[in-house]
Amino acid sequence: MIELELQIERPEMTVQAQMAVPAHGVTAVIGRSGAGKSTLLHALAGLLKPTRGRITLAGRTLFDAAQRIDVPPHRRDFGVVFQEGRLFPHLSVRGNLNYGAHLAAEREGPAFDDVVQLLGIESLLARRPHTLSGGERQRVAIGRALLCRPRALLMDEPLASLDPPRRHELLGYLAELPRRYRLPLLYVTHQIDEVLRLADQVVVMSEGRTVAAGPALAILSDLSLQPLVGRFEAGSVLAGHVVEQLDDWQLTRVDVAGQRITVPHLALPLNAGVRLRIRARDVALQRELQRTSASNQLAGTLTRVLERDGPYCAVELSLGGQVDGATLWALVTRRSLHSLGLAPGQRCVACFKAVAVEGRSVAQFEDEAAR
């Protein structure tokens, strides 16, 4: 586990952060540009010195301003990956990987051949960094970080400079790391598909402060946090599992909290776990089940109404029956809500079309019970 409580003075702002990163899995740090995300990660890595506070990794103190403890970066047992990879240009891929292994010669951890095979970089070993594509460079950078045999991984928007196909490719590799090596991964990003695919926990930062933290499903589905997040479009994230493939129609049915959702085809086996993202603006409300062109009608209890800009309000529905909280949001006009006569505590039905679940917004995840 990583535990920290820090104050970091920067010319543009003061960053004050407090968090506990679980010993396994991925914790995503999200927020608007300039929120202090990268500053926090650099302080953890030892590249910036906080003015006060404390950092521990698996019970070992890495920084303590009061006790004047400041472990240098190369002894903090973090593997760090930045946006641009930062490979040594004068070394081959093999040389870059061996540099990481040399730093960790006395520690147990991933073997060279295992990492090379996992990341699919066998054919790159003799090449120099300037001959690699962006995706190849990032795979090598991840491999070097793993071969440092770290106690935790820190990643600062490692896919930000890549085109969509390369990002999608590397997401598969990143999703495998926590499961394969049982490492905590602290992951700074702006991209919601990365958070959906990878994150178990999410931390939200705003104006240099950590303002919210919790399970990914709950944080990503909380519209009260939306103004702090930036690029993420308001919506809900629901966990479920595949129950039926409608091959003739290229559709898939997913069970969420005991109710069925029809979505565009997912190439997954029955019972596979999925996360579904549904934009709030694609959800309509009605008092009861009706015949409609919308493929999906989910019954729930209205739990919250948030005022939004202009004529709109965000309405939260609890679908029930899910440990992480099956919460669906709808963005409607205040006039519509009034005409329906809906208020917190009342039952109603949320409607949305199958196409409201976009392909890029659907991500497979590992069922908690199987971990």
N, C-alpha and C positions, 0 to 999 in steps of 0.2 A: 504494500500500500504506500502511496505517496501522500503525505500530509504537509500542508503549507499554510502559513499565515504571514503575509508579506506586505511591506510598503516599499514602493520603488519610485524614486524621484526622477522624472524625465523633464526635459525642457518644455515639452508640450503638455504634460499632465502628470499627476500623481496617480500611480496604480496601487490600489489596495485590494488584495485578493485573499480569500480564505477558501480552501477546499480539501476534500479527502478523495483521492482517486483509488478505487478498489484494486485489490491485488491481481485481479484477472479481468480481461475484457477491455473494451474501448470506451474511453470517456472523450466525447467531442466537446471542444470549446468553441462557441459560436457567438456572434455579435456583429454589430456594424463595424466598418473600417474605422480604425482609430480607437477601438474600445479598449485596447491594451492586451489583446490576446497573445500576439507575438512577443511583446515585452515580458509577459508572464512566463512564457516558455523559455525565453533566453535567460531569464533569472534562474529558472530551475536548472538549466544546463550549466550554469556558472559563467555565462558570457556577459551578464550584467550583475552588479552587486547591489542588492537591496539596501535601503537605509536602516531598516529594522525588520525583525521577524525571524521566522524559523522554517526550515525545510527538513523533512525526514523521508527516507526511503527504506521501507521494510524495517523500521525501527532505528536505523542508523542516521545520525544527525549529519546533514550535509552543509547546513548553514544555520548559524545562530548568532545574531548580531550582539545580543547581550553577553554571550560567552566568547565572542570573537572567534567563532569557528567558521571557516570558509574553505571547504574542500575544493581544490582546483578541478576544472572541468574534466580532465582525463582520468580523475580518480572518483568521479561521482557515480559510475556504473550506469550511465544513461547511454542509449544509442540514439543519435540525433539525425534527423533527415530534414533538410531544408527544401525550399521550392526548386532551387536550381541544381541540387545534387552535390555541388562543391567537391567533385572528384579531383584527385591530383593529376594534372595534365601530363606530367612527365612519366607517369607510371601506366602500365597496361591495366586492363581490367583485373587480371590476376594479381598484379601488384597492389592495386587499390584494396582488393579483398584481403590479401595477406597482411596489409597494414592493420586492418581491423583485428585480424586473428593474432597478430604479434602483440597488440596492446592487451590482449586477454589470454595470453599463453598459460597463465596459472589458474584460470577459472574454467569451470565446467559450463558447457553450453552447446549451441548448434555446431555441428561439424561442417567443414568447408564443402564437402561433396553434397551434403544434405541441403545446404543453402543454395548452392549452384543449381541443383536439380529443382528445388521448389520454385525458384525464380526464373527458370528456363534460360539461363545465361551461359550454358556450356560452350556455345559457338562463339561467344564474345570474349573469351578469356585472353586471347592474344592481342586484342585490339586496344587502341588508345581512346581516351574519352572523346576527342574531337571528331572521331569517326562514327560515334554512336548517335542514334536518334534520341529525342527527349525522353521517350518512354524507356529506352534501354539504359540511359544514364540514371534514371530514377530507380530502376530495378537494381543496378549495381550499387547505388547509394544505400538502398535498403539492405542489400546483402552485406555491405561493409559494416553498417550499423549492427546487424545481427551477429556478425562474426566478432564484434567487440564483446560478445556474450554479456549483454547488459541485463540489469535487473528490471529495467523498464525502457520503453521506447517513447521518444518525443518527436512528433512530426508537425512541422509548420507549413501547412498548405502544400504538401508534397506533389499534388497533381495540378496545381493552379496554372502552370505554364503549358499544359498538354492539351492537345485537341481531343474532342469527345471520344473517338475510338480508342485512343491511348489511355485516356482516363478510365474508361470502362474496363479495359484490359487490366490495368494496375489495381483497380478496386478488387478484382478477384484475388490477386496476390495478397493485398492488405487484409482482406477478410479472413484469410487463412492463418495469419501470423499469431493472433492471440490464442487460437485453438491449438495450433501446432506447438507453440513454445511456452504457453501459460504465462504470458507477460502482460503487465498493464501497459496500455497504449494511450497516451494523451495526444489528441489529434485536433489541431487547429484547422478550421475550414470555413468557407463561405457557402459551400455547395450542399443543398439539401439531399441530393441523391447519395452523396458520400455519407452523410449522417444516417440516412435511412438504412443504407447497406451495412454500415460498420458499427454504429454506436449502441452501447448498452445504457450508458449514462450520458447526460448532456449538462454542460455548465454554460450559462448565459452571462456574458460580460457587457457592461454598458458604462461608458465614460470612466473607465479605469476601475470599475467595481464588479465583483461577482454578485449578481442580483438574483439568480435562481439556479437551482441544481436539482436533478432527480432523474428518474427513469426516462429513457428517450421517448417512449410513447406519450407519457404525460406532458413532458416539456414541449414537444413539437406540436401537441394538440391544444396548448393553452393560448388562446388568442389574446389574453391579457398581456402576454409577453411580446406579442407581435411588433409593437412599435420599437422594441429594443433590438430586434433581431436583424432587420435590414432586408436582405434580398429574399428571404423566405416568404412566399405568398401564403396568406392566411388559409389554413386548412386543418384537417384532422389526419392523424396516423392511427390506423387500426391494425391490430394483430389478429391473425386467423390461420386457418389451414385449408388446403385444397380438398374439396369433397366430391367434385364431379367435373369431368371434362366434356363439354358439348362440342365435339370435334366437327360436326356438320355445320355448326354456326361459328366456329373459331372463338368460342367463349369458354370461360372457366367459372365454376361456382366455388365460392370460398365461404366457410363458416366463420362468422365473427360473433362472439357472445351469444351463440345459440341461434343466430339468424343468418340467412343466406344472402350473399352479395354476388351478383353476376358482373364479371369484369372481362375485358379483352383477354384473349388466350394467353395463359402462362404455361410455358414449357416446363412443367413441374409434375412430379408424381403425386398420386393421392396421398393425403395426410402431410404433405410438405408444408412447413411453416412459411407464412408470408407476412409482409407489412404492406398495407395499402394506404396511399395518401389520396385524400379527396378534398378538393378546394372548396372552401366555404361558399363561394359564390355560385357553385354548381349544385347546391343543395336547396330544395324547396320544402316548405312545411305545409301540412294539412292536418285536419282534426282526426281523420280516420282513414283506413285503407280505401283506395278508390281505383277504378280502372284508369290507367294512364299509360303514356308511351314510355315512361321511365321504367327501366328494368328493375330498379331496386326501391323497395319501400321498407324502411326499418322503424319499428315501434320503439319509443323511448319516453323518458320523463324529462321535461324541461327543467333544468337546474339553475340556469344563470342567463341573464341578459346584460350585454355590455353595449353601451352607447358608442357609436362610431361617428366618423365625420359625415356631414351632410344628412341625408334622410335615413341612413342605415343604422341597424343594430346587429350585433352578433349574438346568436342564440345557441346555448350549449344544451345538448341532449345527452343523458346518460342511458346507454344501451344495456348496461348491467352485465353481470356474469363473467367478468374478466379481471384478473388480479391487478394488472397494470392500469385498469380503468378504461373501459370502452366508451370514449367520448366523441361525439360527432357534433361539429359546428355548422351552422347555417348562417349566411349573411343575407338578411332580408330587410325590407323597409319597415320603419316603425308603423307605417300605415297598415301594411299587411299583417303585422303582428297584432295590431289593434283589431282589425277586421276579423281575425280568427279567434279573438278573445282568449289568447293564450297568456299564461303567467306561470312563474316557477311553481313546480309541484304538480303540474297537469301533464297528462299523457297526450302524446301527439305522434305523428308519423313524418319521417324525413324521406324525401324522394330524390333520387338522382339517377342519371343514365349510366349505363355501363361505360360509355366513352369518357365519363368524368374521371375515371381512374386511368390516368395516363400511363403508357408503357414505361416511361422513364422514371415514374414515381412508384413503381412496384419493385420491392426488393425482398429476396429470400433471406431469412435469418434463422439462426440455430435455436431450436426450441429450448427454453431454459431447463426443462426437465431432462434433456439429453446431455447436458453439460457435465 
